[in-house]
Amino acid sequence: MAWTISYYDDCVQEEILALPAGFLARYLRYADRMEEHGPDLGMPHSRAMGDGLLELRLKAVEGIARVFFCTIASRWLTI
């Protein structure tokens, strides 16, 4: 069963879409995986921060970026 990804607000989605090309490509690849398999991609791709907060760890030629997200309900992720 598929997972659903939503954004906290439009500003968050716009910031993610404005990431440099390498980060955006990595984010889109990981987001596709999370929609299919859920949030636990494992290190080095994702990591639990505690209290339901997780981070998506993006590494590209531009450097390193982090996108934080949480699971709100069963099979629902909010970035």
Distance bins in CASP14 RR format, pairs under 12 A and 6 or more apart:
PFRMAT RR
TARGET T0000
AUTHOR 0000-0000-0000
RMODE 2
METHOD distances of the structure
MODEL  1
1 35 0 0 0 0 0 1 0 0 0 0 0
1 36 0 0 0 0 1 0 0 0 0 0 0
1 37 0 0 0 0 0 1 0 0 0 0 0
1 38 0 0 0 0 1 0 0 0 0 0 0
1 74 0 0 0 0 1 0 0 0 0 0 0
1 75 1 0 0 1 0 0 0 0 0 0 0
1 76 0 0 0 0 0 1 0 0 0 0 0
2 32 0 0 0 0 0 1 0 0 0 0 0
2 33 0 0 0 0 0 1 0 0 0 0 0
2 34 0 0 0 0 1 0 0 0 0 0 0
2 35 1 0 1 0 0 0 0 0 0 0 0
2 36 1 0 0 1 0 0 0 0 0 0 0
2 37 0 0 0 0 1 0 0 0 0 0 0
2 38 0 0 0 0 1 0 0 0 0 0 0
2 74 0 0 0 0 0 1 0 0 0 0 0
2 75 1 0 0 1 0 0 0 0 0 0 0
2 76 0 0 0 0 0 1 0 0 0 0 0
2 77 0 0 0 0 0 1 0 0 0 0 0
3 31 0 0 0 0 1 0 0 0 0 0 0
3 32 0 0 0 0 0 1 0 0 0 0 0
3 33 0 0 0 0 1 0 0 0 0 0 0
3 34 1 0 0 1 0 0 0 0 0 0 0
3 35 1 0 1 0 0 0 0 0 0 0 0
3 36 1 0 0 1 0 0 0 0 0 0 0
3 37 1 0 0 1 0 0 0 0 0 0 0
3 38 1 0 1 0 0 0 0 0 0 0 0
3 39 1 0 0 1 0 0 0 0 0 0 0
3 40 0 0 0 0 0 1 0 0 0 0 0
3 41 0 0 0 0 0 1 0 0 0 0 0
3 69 0 0 0 0 0 1 0 0 0 0 0
3 71 0 0 0 0 1 0 0 0 0 0 0
3 72 0 0 0 0 0 1 0 0 0 0 0
3 73 0 0 0 0 0 1 0 0 0 0 0
3 74 0 0 0 0 1 0 0 0 0 0 0
3 75 1 0 1 0 0 0 0 0 0 0 0
3 76 1 0 0 1 0 0 0 0 0 0 0
3 77 1 0 1 0 0 0 0 0 0 0 0
3 78 0 0 0 0 0 1 0 0 0 0 0
3 79 0 0 0 0 0 1 0 0 0 0 0
4 31 0 0 0 0 0 1 0 0 0 0 0
4 34 0 0 0 0 1 0 0 0 0 0 0
4 35 1 0 0 1 0 0 0 0 0 0 0
4 36 0 0 0 0 0 1 0 0 0 0 0
4 38 0 0 0 0 0 1 0 0 0 0 0
4 39 0 0 0 0 0 1 0 0 0 0 0
4 71 0 0 0 0 0 1 0 0 0 0 0
4 72 0 0 0 0 1 0 0 0 0 0 0
4 73 0 0 0 0 1 0 0 0 0 0 0
4 74 0 0 0 0 0 1 0 0 0 0 0
4 75 1 0 0 1 0 0 0 0 0 0 0
4 76 1 0 1 0 0 0 0 0 0 0 0
4 77 1 0 0 1 0 0 0 0 0 0 0
4 78 0 0 0 0 1 0 0 0 0 0 0
4 79 0 0 0 0 0 1 0 0 0 0 0
5 12 0 0 0 0 0 1 0 0 0 0 0
5 13 0 0 0 0 0 1 0 0 0 0 0
5 16 0 0 0 0 0 1 0 0 0 0 0
5 27 0 0 0 0 0 1 0 0 0 0 0
5 28 0 0 0 0 0 1 0 0 0 0 0
5 30 0 0 0 0 0 1 0 0 0 0 0
5 31 1 0 1 0 0 0 0 0 0 0 0
5 32 0 0 0 0 1 0 0 0 0 0 0
5 33 0 0 0 0 0 1 0 0 0 0 0
5 34 1 0 0 1 0 0 0 0 0 0 0
5 35 1 0 0 1 0 0 0 0 0 0 0
5 36 0 0 0 0 0 1 0 0 0 0 0
5 38 0 0 0 0 1 0 0 0 0 0 0
5 39 0 0 0 0 1 0 0 0 0 0 0
5 56 0 0 0 0 0 1 0 0 0 0 0
5 67 0 0 0 0 0 1 0 0 0 0 0
5 69 0 0 0 0 1 0 0 0 0 0 0
5 70 0 0 0 0 0 1 0 0 0 0 0
5 71 0 0 0 0 0 1 0 0 0 0 0
5 72 0 0 0 0 0 1 0 0 0 0 0
5 75 0 0 0 0 0 1 0 0 0 0 0
5 76 0 0 0 0 1 0 0 0 0 0 0
5 77 1 0 1 0 0 0 0 0 0 0 0
5 78 1 0 0 1 0 0 0 0 0 0 0
5 79 1 0 0 1 0 0 0 0 0 0 0
6 12 0 0 0 0 1 0 0 0 0 0 0
6 13 0 0 0 0 1 0 0 0 0 0 0
6 31 0 0 0 0 0 1 0 0 0 0 0
6 34 0 0 0 0 0 1 0 0 0 0 0
6 35 0 0 0 0 0 1 0 0 0 0 0
6 69 0 0 0 0 1 0 0 0 0 0 0
6 70 0 0 0 0 0 1 0 0 0 0 0
6 71 0 0 0 0 0 1 0 0 0 0 0
6 72 0 0 0 0 1 0 0 0 0 0 0
6 73 0 0 0 0 0 1 0 0 0 0 0
6 75 0 0 0 0 0 1 0 0 0 0 0
6 76 1 0 0 1 0 0 0 0 0 0 0
6 77 1 0 0 1 0 0 0 0 0 0 0
6 78 1 0 1 0 0 0 0 0 0 0 0
6 79 1 0 0 1 0 0 0 0 0 0 0
7 13 1 0 1 0 0 0 0 0 0 0 0
7 14 0 0 0 0 1 0 0 0 0 0 0
7 15 0 0 0 0 1 0 0 0 0 0 0
7 16 1 0 0 1 0 0 0 0 0 0 0
7 17 0 0 0 0 0 1 0 0 0 0 0
7 31 0 0 0 0 0 1 0 0 0 0 0
7 67 0 0 0 0 0 1 0 0 0 0 0
7 68 0 0 0 0 0 1 0 0 0 0 0
7 69 0 0 0 0 1 0 0 0 0 0 0
7 72 0 0 0 0 0 1 0 0 0 0 0
7 77 0 0 0 0 1 0 0 0 0 0 0
7 78 1 0 0 1 0 0 0 0 0 0 0
7 79 1 0 1 0 0 0 0 0 0 0 0
8 14 0 0 0 0 0 1 0 0 0 0 0
8 15 0 0 0 0 0 1 0 0 0 0 0
8 16 0 0 0 0 0 1 0 0 0 0 0
8 67 0 0 0 0 0 1 0 0 0 0 0
8 68 0 0 0 0 1 0 0 0 0 0 0
8 69 0 0 0 0 1 0 0 0 0 0 0
8 70 0 0 0 0 1 0 0 0 0 0 0
8 72 0 0 0 0 0 1 0 0 0 0 0
8 77 0 0 0 0 0 1 0 0 0 0 0
8 78 1 0 1 0 0 0 0 0 0 0 0
8 79 1 0 0 1 0 0 0 0 0 0 0
9 15 0 0 0 0 0 1 0 0 0 0 0
9 16 0 0 0 0 0 1 0 0 0 0 0
9 78 0 0 0 0 0 1 0 0 0 0 0
9 79 0 0 0 0 0 1 0 0 0 0 0
10 16 0 0 0 0 0 1 0 0 0 0 0
10 17 0 0 0 0 0 1 0 0 0 0 0
11 17 0 0 0 0 0 1 0 0 0 0 0
11 18 0 0 0 0 0 1 0 0 0 0 0
11 79 0 0 0 0 0 1 0 0 0 0 0
12 18 0 0 0 0 0 1 0 0 0 0 0
12 19 0 0 0 0 0 1 0 0 0 0 0
12 27 0 0 0 0 0 1 0 0 0 0 0
12 67 0 0 0 0 1 0 0 0 0 0 0
12 68 0 0 0 0 1 0 0 0 0 0 0
12 69 0 0 0 0 1 0 0 0 0 0 0
12 78 0 0 0 0 1 0 0 0 0 0 0
12 79 1 0 0 1 0 0 0 0 0 0 0
13 19 0 0 0 0 0 1 0 0 0 0 0
13 24 0 0 0 0 0 1 0 0 0 0 0
13 27 0 0 0 0 0 1 0 0 0 0 0
13 31 0 0 0 0 0 1 0 0 0 0 0
13 67 0 0 0 0 0 1 0 0 0 0 0
13 78 0 0 0 0 0 1 0 0 0 0 0
13 79 1 0 0 1 0 0 0 0 0 0 0
14 79 0 0 0 0 0 1 0 0 0 0 0
15 23 0 0 0 0 0 1 0 0 0 0 0
15 24 0 0 0 0 0 1 0 0 0 0 0
15 27 0 0 0 0 0 1 0 0 0 0 0
15 65 0 0 0 0 0 1 0 0 0 0 0
15 67 0 0 0 0 1 0 0 0 0 0 0
15 68 0 0 0 0 0 1 0 0 0 0 0
15 79 0 0 0 0 0 1 0 0 0 0 0
16 23 0 0 0 0 1 0 0 0 0 0 0
16 24 1 0 0 1 0 0 0 0 0 0 0
16 26 0 0 0 0 0 1 0 0 0 0 0
16 27 1 0 0 1 0 0 0 0 0 0 0
16 28 0 0 0 0 1 0 0 0 0 0 0
16 30 0 0 0 0 0 1 0 0 0 0 0
16 31 0 0 0 0 1 0 0 0 0 0 0
16 56 0 0 0 0 1 0 0 0 0 0 0
16 58 0 0 0 0 1 0 0 0 0 0 0
16 65 0 0 0 0 1 0 0 0 0 0 0
16 66 0 0 0 0 0 1 0 0 0 0 0
16 67 1 0 0 1 0 0 0 0 0 0 0
16 68 0 0 0 0 0 1 0 0 0 0 0
16 69 0 0 0 0 0 1 0 0 0 0 0
16 79 1 0 0 1 0 0 0 0 0 0 0
17 23 0 0 0 0 0 1 0 0 0 0 0
17 24 1 0 0 1 0 0 0 0 0 0 0
17 25 0 0 0 0 0 1 0 0 0 0 0
17 27 0 0 0 0 1 0 0 0 0 0 0
17 28 0 0 0 0 1 0 0 0 0 0 0
17 31 0 0 0 0 0 1 0 0 0 0 0
17 67 0 0 0 0 0 1 0 0 0 0 0
17 79 0 0 0 0 0 1 0 0 0 0 0
18 24 0 0 0 0 1 0 0 0 0 0 0
18 27 0 0 0 0 0 1 0 0 0 0 0
18 65 0 0 0 0 0 1 0 0 0 0 0
19 25 0 0 0 0 1 0 0 0 0 0 0
19 26 0 0 0 0 1 0 0 0 0 0 0
19 27 1 0 0 1 0 0 0 0 0 0 0
19 28 0 0 0 0 1 0 0 0 0 0 0
19 31 0 0 0 0 0 1 0 0 0 0 0
19 56 0 0 0 0 0 1 0 0 0 0 0
19 58 1 0 0 1 0 0 0 0 0 0 0
19 60 0 0 0 0 1 0 0 0 0 0 0
19 62 0 0 0 0 1 0 0 0 0 0 0
19 63 0 0 0 0 0 1 0 0 0 0 0
19 64 0 0 0 0 0 1 0 0 0 0 0
19 65 1 0 0 1 0 0 0 0 0 0 0
19 66 0 0 0 0 0 1 0 0 0 0 0
19 67 0 0 0 0 1 0 0 0 0 0 0
20 26 0 0 0 0 0 1 0 0 0 0 0
20 27 0 0 0 0 0 1 0 0 0 0 0
20 58 0 0 0 0 1 0 0 0 0 0 0
20 60 1 0 0 1 0 0 0 0 0 0 0
20 61 0 0 0 0 1 0 0 0 0 0 0
20 62 1 0 1 0 0 0 0 0 0 0 0
20 63 0 0 0 0 1 0 0 0 0 0 0
20 64 0 0 0 0 0 1 0 0 0 0 0
20 65 0 0 0 0 1 0 0 0 0 0 0
21 27 0 0 0 0 0 1 0 0 0 0 0
21 28 0 0 0 0 0 1 0 0 0 0 0
21 58 0 0 0 0 0 1 0 0 0 0 0
21 60 0 0 0 0 1 0 0 0 0 0 0
21 61 0 0 0 0 1 0 0 0 0 0 0
21 62 1 0 0 1 0 0 0 0 0 0 0
22 28 0 0 0 0 1 0 0 0 0 0 0
22 29 0 0 0 0 0 1 0 0 0 0 0
22 58 0 0 0 0 1 0 0 0 0 0 0
22 59 0 0 0 0 1 0 0 0 0 0 0
22 60 1 1 0 0 0 0 0 0 0 0 0
22 61 1 0 0 1 0 0 0 0 0 0 0
22 62 1 0 1 0 0 0 0 0 0 0 0
22 63 0 0 0 0 1 0 0 0 0 0 0
22 64 0 0 0 0 0 1 0 0 0 0 0
22 65 0 0 0 0 1 0 0 0 0 0 0
23 29 0 0 0 0 0 1 0 0 0 0 0
23 30 0 0 0 0 0 1 0 0 0 0 0
23 56 0 0 0 0 0 1 0 0 0 0 0
23 57 0 0 0 0 0 1 0 0 0 0 0
23 58 1 0 1 0 0 0 0 0 0 0 0
23 59 0 0 0 0 1 0 0 0 0 0 0
23 60 1 0 1 0 0 0 0 0 0 0 0
23 61 0 0 0 0 1 0 0 0 0 0 0
23 62 1 0 1 0 0 0 0 0 0 0 0
23 63 1 0 0 1 0 0 0 0 0 0 0
23 64 0 0 0 0 1 0 0 0 0 0 0
23 65 1 0 1 0 0 0 0 0 0 0 0
23 66 0 0 0 0 0 1 0 0 0 0 0
23 67 0 0 0 0 1 0 0 0 0 0 0
24 30 0 0 0 0 0 1 0 0 0 0 0
24 31 0 0 0 0 0 1 0 0 0 0 0
24 58 0 0 0 0 1 0 0 0 0 0 0
24 60 0 0 0 0 1 0 0 0 0 0 0
24 62 0 0 0 0 1 0 0 0 0 0 0
24 65 0 0 0 0 1 0 0 0 0 0 0
24 67 0 0 0 0 0 1 0 0 0 0 0
25 31 0 0 0 0 0 1 0 0 0 0 0
25 32 0 0 0 0 0 1 0 0 0 0 0
25 58 0 0 0 0 1 0 0 0 0 0 0
25 59 0 0 0 0 0 1 0 0 0 0 0
25 60 1 0 0 1 0 0 0 0 0 0 0
25 61 0 0 0 0 0 1 0 0 0 0 0
25 62 0 0 0 0 0 1 0 0 0 0 0
25 65 0 0 0 0 0 1 0 0 0 0 0
26 32 0 0 0 0 0 1 0 0 0 0 0
26 33 0 0 0 0 0 1 0 0 0 0 0
26 41 0 0 0 0 0 1 0 0 0 0 0
26 44 0 0 0 0 0 1 0 0 0 0 0
26 45 0 0 0 0 1 0 0 0 0 0 0
26 46 0 0 0 0 0 1 0 0 0 0 0
26 56 0 0 0 0 1 0 0 0 0 0 0
26 57 0 0 0 0 1 0 0 0 0 0 0
26 58 1 0 1 0 0 0 0 0 0 0 0
26 59 1 0 0 1 0 0 0 0 0 0 0
26 60 1 0 1 0 0 0 0 0 0 0 0
26 61 0 0 0 0 0 1 0 0 0 0 0
26 62 0 0 0 0 1 0 0 0 0 0 0
26 63 0 0 0 0 0 1 0 0 0 0 0
26 64 0 0 0 0 0 1 0 0 0 0 0
26 65 0 0 0 0 1 0 0 0 0 0 0
26 66 0 0 0 0 0 1 0 0 0 0 0
26 67 0 0 0 0 1 0 0 0 0 0 0
27 33 0 0 0 0 0 1 0 0 0 0 0
27 34 0 0 0 0 0 1 0 0 0 0 0
27 45 0 0 0 0 0 1 0 0 0 0 0
27 46 0 0 0 0 0 1 0 0 0 0 0
27 56 1 0 0 1 0 0 0 0 0 0 0
27 57 0 0 0 0 0 1 0 0 0 0 0
27 58 1 0 1 0 0 0 0 0 0 0 0
27 59 0 0 0 0 0 1 0 0 0 0 0
27 60 0 0 0 0 1 0 0 0 0 0 0
27 62 0 0 0 0 0 1 0 0 0 0 0
27 65 0 0 0 0 1 0 0 0 0 0 0
27 66 0 0 0 0 0 1 0 0 0 0 0
27 67 1 0 0 1 0 0 0 0 0 0 0
27 69 0 0 0 0 0 1 0 0 0 0 0
27 79 0 0 0 0 1 0 0 0 0 0 0
28 34 0 0 0 0 0 1 0 0 0 0 0
28 35 0 0 0 0 0 1 0 0 0 0 0
28 56 0 0 0 0 0 1 0 0 0 0 0
28 58 0 0 0 0 0 1 0 0 0 0 0
28 60 0 0 0 0 0 1 0 0 0 0 0
28 67 0 0 0 0 0 1 0 0 0 0 0
29 35 0 0 0 0 0 1 0 0 0 0 0
29 36 0 0 0 0 0 1 0 0 0 0 0
29 41 0 0 0 0 0 1 0 0 0 0 0
29 45 0 0 0 0 1 0 0 0 0 0 0
29 56 0 0 0 0 0 1 0 0 0 0 0
29 58 0 0 0 0 1 0 0 0 0 0 0
29 59 0 0 0 0 0 1 0 0 0 0 0
29 60 0 0 0 0 0 1 0 0 0 0 0
30 36 0 0 0 0 0 1 0 0 0 0 0
30 37 0 0 0 0 0 1 0 0 0 0 0
30 38 0 0 0 0 0 1 0 0 0 0 0
30 39 0 0 0 0 1 0 0 0 0 0 0
30 40 0 0 0 0 0 1 0 0 0 0 0
30 41 1 0 0 1 0 0 0 0 0 0 0
30 42 0 0 0 0 0 1 0 0 0 0 0
30 44 0 0 0 0 0 1 0 0 0 0 0
30 45 1 0 1 0 0 0 0 0 0 0 0
30 46 1 0 0 1 0 0 0 0 0 0 0
30 54 0 0 0 0 0 1 0 0 0 0 0
30 55 0 0 0 0 0 1 0 0 0 0 0
30 56 1 0 1 0 0 0 0 0 0 0 0
30 57 0 0 0 0 1 0 0 0 0 0 0
30 58 1 0 0 1 0 0 0 0 0 0 0
30 59 0 0 0 0 0 1 0 0 0 0 0
30 60 0 0 0 0 0 1 0 0 0 0 0
30 65 0 0 0 0 0 1 0 0 0 0 0
30 66 0 0 0 0 0 1 0 0 0 0 0
30 67 0 0 0 0 1 0 0 0 0 0 0
30 69 0 0 0 0 0 1 0 0 0 0 0
30 77 0 0 0 0 0 1 0 0 0 0 0
30 79 0 0 0 0 0 1 0 0 0 0 0
31 37 0 0 0 0 0 1 0 0 0 0 0
31 38 0 0 0 0 0 1 0 0 0 0 0
31 39 0 0 0 0 0 1 0 0 0 0 0
31 41 0 0 0 0 0 1 0 0 0 0 0
31 45 0 0 0 0 0 1 0 0 0 0 0
31 46 0 0 0 0 0 1 0 0 0 0 0
31 56 0 0 0 0 1 0 0 0 0 0 0
31 58 0 0 0 0 0 1 0 0 0 0 0
31 67 0 0 0 0 1 0 0 0 0 0 0
31 69 0 0 0 0 1 0 0 0 0 0 0
31 77 0 0 0 0 1 0 0 0 0 0 0
31 79 0 0 0 0 1 0 0 0 0 0 0
32 38 0 0 0 0 0 1 0 0 0 0 0
32 41 0 0 0 0 0 1 0 0 0 0 0
33 39 0 0 0 0 1 0 0 0 0 0 0
33 40 0 0 0 0 0 1 0 0 0 0 0
33 41 1 0 1 0 0 0 0 0 0 0 0
33 42 0 0 0 0 0 1 0 0 0 0 0
33 45 1 0 0 1 0 0 0 0 0 0 0
33 46 0 0 0 0 1 0 0 0 0 0 0
33 56 0 0 0 0 0 1 0 0 0 0 0
33 77 0 0 0 0 0 1 0 0 0 0 0
34 40 0 0 0 0 1 0 0 0 0 0 0
34 41 1 0 0 1 0 0 0 0 0 0 0
34 42 0 0 0 0 0 1 0 0 0 0 0
34 45 0 0 0 0 1 0 0 0 0 0 0
34 46 1 0 0 1 0 0 0 0 0 0 0
34 54 0 0 0 0 1 0 0 0 0 0 0
34 56 1 0 0 1 0 0 0 0 0 0 0
34 67 0 0 0 0 0 1 0 0 0 0 0
34 69 0 0 0 0 1 0 0 0 0 0 0
34 71 0 0 0 0 0 1 0 0 0 0 0
34 75 0 0 0 0 0 1 0 0 0 0 0
34 76 0 0 0 0 0 1 0 0 0 0 0
34 77 1 0 0 1 0 0 0 0 0 0 0
34 78 0 0 0 0 0 1 0 0 0 0 0
34 79 0 0 0 0 1 0 0 0 0 0 0
35 41 0 0 0 0 0 1 0 0 0 0 0
35 75 0 0 0 0 1 0 0 0 0 0 0
35 76 0 0 0 0 0 1 0 0 0 0 0
35 77 0 0 0 0 1 0 0 0 0 0 0
35 79 0 0 0 0 0 1 0 0 0 0 0
36 75 0 0 0 0 0 1 0 0 0 0 0
36 77 0 0 0 0 0 1 0 0 0 0 0
37 45 0 0 0 0 0 1 0 0 0 0 0
37 46 0 0 0 0 0 1 0 0 0 0 0
37 75 0 0 0 0 0 1 0 0 0 0 0
37 77 0 0 0 0 0 1 0 0 0 0 0
38 45 0 0 0 0 0 1 0 0 0 0 0
38 46 0 0 0 0 1 0 0 0 0 0 0
38 54 0 0 0 0 0 1 0 0 0 0 0
38 56 0 0 0 0 0 1 0 0 0 0 0
38 69 0 0 0 0 0 1 0 0 0 0 0
38 71 0 0 0 0 1 0 0 0 0 0 0
38 74 0 0 0 0 0 1 0 0 0 0 0
38 75 1 0 0 1 0 0 0 0 0 0 0
38 76 0 0 0 0 0 1 0 0 0 0 0
38 77 1 0 0 1 0 0 0 0 0 0 0
39 45 0 0 0 0 0 1 0 0 0 0 0
39 46 1 0 0 1 0 0 0 0 0 0 0
39 47 0 0 0 0 0 1 0 0 0 0 0
39 48 0 0 0 0 1 0 0 0 0 0 0
39 49 0 0 0 0 0 1 0 0 0 0 0
39 52 0 0 0 0 1 0 0 0 0 0 0
39 53 0 0 0 0 0 1 0 0 0 0 0
39 54 1 0 1 0 0 0 0 0 0 0 0
39 55 0 0 0 0 0 1 0 0 0 0 0
39 56 0 0 0 0 1 0 0 0 0 0 0
39 67 0 0 0 0 0 1 0 0 0 0 0
39 68 0 0 0 0 0 1 0 0 0 0 0
39 69 1 0 0 1 0 0 0 0 0 0 0
39 70 0 0 0 0 1 0 0 0 0 0 0
39 71 1 0 1 0 0 0 0 0 0 0 0
39 72 0 0 0 0 0 1 0 0 0 0 0
39 74 0 0 0 0 0 1 0 0 0 0 0
39 75 0 0 0 0 1 0 0 0 0 0 0
39 76 0 0 0 0 0 1 0 0 0 0 0
39 77 1 0 1 0 0 0 0 0 0 0 0
39 78 0 0 0 0 0 1 0 0 0 0 0
39 79 0 0 0 0 0 1 0 0 0 0 0
40 46 1 0 0 1 0 0 0 0 0 0 0
40 47 0 0 0 0 1 0 0 0 0 0 0
40 48 0 0 0 0 1 0 0 0 0 0 0
40 52 0 0 0 0 0 1 0 0 0 0 0
40 54 0 0 0 0 1 0 0 0 0 0 0
40 56 0 0 0 0 0 1 0 0 0 0 0
40 69 0 0 0 0 0 1 0 0 0 0 0
40 71 0 0 0 0 1 0 0 0 0 0 0
40 77 0 0 0 0 0 1 0 0 0 0 0
41 47 0 0 0 0 1 0 0 0 0 0 0
41 48 0 0 0 0 0 1 0 0 0 0 0
41 54 0 0 0 0 1 0 0 0 0 0 0
41 55 0 0 0 0 0 1 0 0 0 0 0
41 56 1 0 0 1 0 0 0 0 0 0 0
41 57 0 0 0 0 1 0 0 0 0 0 0
41 58 0 0 0 0 0 1 0 0 0 0 0
41 67 0 0 0 0 0 1 0 0 0 0 0
41 69 0 0 0 0 0 1 0 0 0 0 0
41 77 0 0 0 0 0 1 0 0 0 0 0
42 48 0 0 0 0 1 0 0 0 0 0 0
42 54 0 0 0 0 1 0 0 0 0 0 0
42 55 0 0 0 0 0 1 0 0 0 0 0
42 56 0 0 0 0 0 1 0 0 0 0 0
42 57 0 0 0 0 1 0 0 0 0 0 0
43 54 0 0 0 0 0 1 0 0 0 0 0
43 55 0 0 0 0 0 1 0 0 0 0 0
43 56 0 0 0 0 0 1 0 0 0 0 0
43 57 1 0 0 1 0 0 0 0 0 0 0
43 59 0 0 0 0 0 1 0 0 0 0 0
44 55 0 0 0 0 0 1 0 0 0 0 0
44 56 0 0 0 0 0 1 0 0 0 0 0
44 57 1 0 1 0 0 0 0 0 0 0 0
44 58 0 0 0 0 0 1 0 0 0 0 0
44 59 1 0 0 1 0 0 0 0 0 0 0
44 64 0 0 0 0 0 1 0 0 0 0 0
44 66 0 0 0 0 0 1 0 0 0 0 0
45 54 0 0 0 0 0 1 0 0 0 0 0
45 55 0 0 0 0 1 0 0 0 0 0 0
45 56 1 0 0 1 0 0 0 0 0 0 0
45 57 1 0 0 1 0 0 0 0 0 0 0
45 58 0 0 0 0 1 0 0 0 0 0 0
45 59 0 0 0 0 1 0 0 0 0 0 0
45 66 0 0 0 0 0 1 0 0 0 0 0
45 67 0 0 0 0 0 1 0 0 0 0 0
46 53 0 0 0 0 0 1 0 0 0 0 0
46 54 1 0 1 0 0 0 0 0 0 0 0
46 55 1 0 0 1 0 0 0 0 0 0 0
46 56 1 0 1 0 0 0 0 0 0 0 0
46 57 1 0 0 1 0 0 0 0 0 0 0
46 58 0 0 0 0 0 1 0 0 0 0 0
46 66 0 0 0 0 0 1 0 0 0 0 0
46 67 0 0 0 0 1 0 0 0 0 0 0
46 68 0 0 0 0 0 1 0 0 0 0 0
46 69 0 0 0 0 1 0 0 0 0 0 0
46 70 0 0 0 0 0 1 0 0 0 0 0
46 71 0 0 0 0 0 1 0 0 0 0 0
46 77 0 0 0 0 0 1 0 0 0 0 0
46 79 0 0 0 0 0 1 0 0 0 0 0
47 53 0 0 0 0 0 1 0 0 0 0 0
47 54 1 0 0 1 0 0 0 0 0 0 0
47 55 1 0 1 0 0 0 0 0 0 0 0
47 56 0 0 0 0 1 0 0 0 0 0 0
47 57 1 0 0 1 0 0 0 0 0 0 0
47 66 0 0 0 0 1 0 0 0 0 0 0
47 67 0 0 0 0 0 1 0 0 0 0 0
47 68 0 0 0 0 0 1 0 0 0 0 0
47 69 0 0 0 0 0 1 0 0 0 0 0
48 54 1 0 1 0 0 0 0 0 0 0 0
48 55 0 0 0 0 1 0 0 0 0 0 0
48 56 0 0 0 0 0 1 0 0 0 0 0
48 57 0 0 0 0 0 1 0 0 0 0 0
48 68 0 0 0 0 0 1 0 0 0 0 0
48 69 0 0 0 0 0 1 0 0 0 0 0
48 70 0 0 0 0 0 1 0 0 0 0 0
48 71 0 0 0 0 0 1 0 0 0 0 0
49 55 1 0 1 0 0 0 0 0 0 0 0
49 56 0 0 0 0 0 1 0 0 0 0 0
49 57 0 0 0 0 0 1 0 0 0 0 0
49 66 0 0 0 0 1 0 0 0 0 0 0
49 67 0 0 0 0 0 1 0 0 0 0 0
49 68 1 0 0 1 0 0 0 0 0 0 0
49 69 0 0 0 0 1 0 0 0 0 0 0
49 70 0 0 0 0 1 0 0 0 0 0 0
50 68 0 0 0 0 0 1 0 0 0 0 0
50 70 0 0 0 0 1 0 0 0 0 0 0
50 71 0 0 0 0 0 1 0 0 0 0 0
51 68 0 0 0 0 0 1 0 0 0 0 0
51 70 0 0 0 0 1 0 0 0 0 0 0
51 71 0 0 0 0 0 1 0 0 0 0 0
52 68 0 0 0 0 0 1 0 0 0 0 0
52 69 0 0 0 0 1 0 0 0 0 0 0
52 70 1 0 1 0 0 0 0 0 0 0 0
52 71 1 0 0 1 0 0 0 0 0 0 0
52 72 0 0 0 0 1 0 0 0 0 0 0
52 77 0 0 0 0 0 1 0 0 0 0 0
52 78 0 0 0 0 0 1 0 0 0 0 0
53 66 0 0 0 0 0 1 0 0 0 0 0
53 67 0 0 0 0 0 1 0 0 0 0 0
53 68 1 0 0 1 0 0 0 0 0 0 0
53 69 1 0 0 1 0 0 0 0 0 0 0
53 70 1 0 1 0 0 0 0 0 0 0 0
53 71 0 0 0 0 1 0 0 0 0 0 0
53 72 0 0 0 0 0 1 0 0 0 0 0
53 77 0 0 0 0 0 1 0 0 0 0 0
53 78 0 0 0 0 0 1 0 0 0 0 0
53 79 0 0 0 0 0 1 0 0 0 0 0
54 66 0 0 0 0 0 1 0 0 0 0 0
54 67 0 0 0 0 1 0 0 0 0 0 0
54 68 1 0 0 1 0 0 0 0 0 0 0
54 69 1 0 1 0 0 0 0 0 0 0 0
54 70 1 0 0 1 0 0 0 0 0 0 0
54 71 1 0 0 1 0 0 0 0 0 0 0
54 72 0 0 0 0 0 1 0 0 0 0 0
54 77 0 0 0 0 1 0 0 0 0 0 0
54 78 0 0 0 0 0 1 0 0 0 0 0
54 79 0 0 0 0 1 0 0 0 0 0 0
55 64 0 0 0 0 0 1 0 0 0 0 0
55 65 0 0 0 0 0 1 0 0 0 0 0
55 66 1 0 1 0 0 0 0 0 0 0 0
55 67 1 0 0 1 0 0 0 0 0 0 0
55 68 1 0 1 0 0 0 0 0 0 0 0
55 69 1 0 0 1 0 0 0 0 0 0 0
55 70 0 0 0 0 0 1 0 0 0 0 0
55 79 0 0 0 0 0 1 0 0 0 0 0
56 64 0 0 0 0 0 1 0 0 0 0 0
56 65 0 0 0 0 1 0 0 0 0 0 0
56 66 1 0 0 1 0 0 0 0 0 0 0
56 67 1 0 1 0 0 0 0 0 0 0 0
56 68 1 0 0 1 0 0 0 0 0 0 0
56 69 1 0 0 1 0 0 0 0 0 0 0
56 70 0 0 0 0 0 1 0 0 0 0 0
56 77 0 0 0 0 1 0 0 0 0 0 0
56 79 1 0 0 1 0 0 0 0 0 0 0
57 63 0 0 0 0 0 1 0 0 0 0 0
57 64 1 0 0 1 0 0 0 0 0 0 0
57 65 0 0 0 0 1 0 0 0 0 0 0
57 66 1 0 0 1 0 0 0 0 0 0 0
57 67 0 0 0 0 1 0 0 0 0 0 0
57 68 0 0 0 0 0 1 0 0 0 0 0
57 69 0 0 0 0 0 1 0 0 0 0 0
58 64 1 0 0 1 0 0 0 0 0 0 0
58 65 1 0 1 0 0 0 0 0 0 0 0
58 66 1 0 0 1 0 0 0 0 0 0 0
58 67 1 0 0 1 0 0 0 0 0 0 0
58 68 0 0 0 0 0 1 0 0 0 0 0
59 65 0 0 0 0 1 0 0 0 0 0 0
59 66 0 0 0 0 0 1 0 0 0 0 0
66 79 0 0 0 0 0 1 0 0 0 0 0
67 77 0 0 0 0 0 1 0 0 0 0 0
67 78 0 0 0 0 0 1 0 0 0 0 0
67 79 1 0 0 1 0 0 0 0 0 0 0
68 77 0 0 0 0 0 1 0 0 0 0 0
68 78 0 0 0 0 1 0 0 0 0 0 0
68 79 1 0 0 1 0 0 0 0 0 0 0
69 76 0 0 0 0 0 1 0 0 0 0 0
69 77 1 0 1 0 0 0 0 0 0 0 0
69 78 1 0 0 1 0 0 0 0 0 0 0
69 79 1 0 1 0 0 0 0 0 0 0 0
70 76 0 0 0 0 1 0 0 0 0 0 0
70 77 1 0 0 1 0 0 0 0 0 0 0
70 78 1 0 1 0 0 0 0 0 0 0 0
70 79 0 0 0 0 1 0 0 0 0 0 0
71 77 1 0 1 0 0 0 0 0 0 0 0
71 78 1 0 0 1 0 0 0 0 0 0 0
71 79 0 0 0 0 0 1 0 0 0 0 0
72 78 1 0 1 0 0 0 0 0 0 0 0
72 79 0 0 0 0 0 1 0 0 0 0 0
END
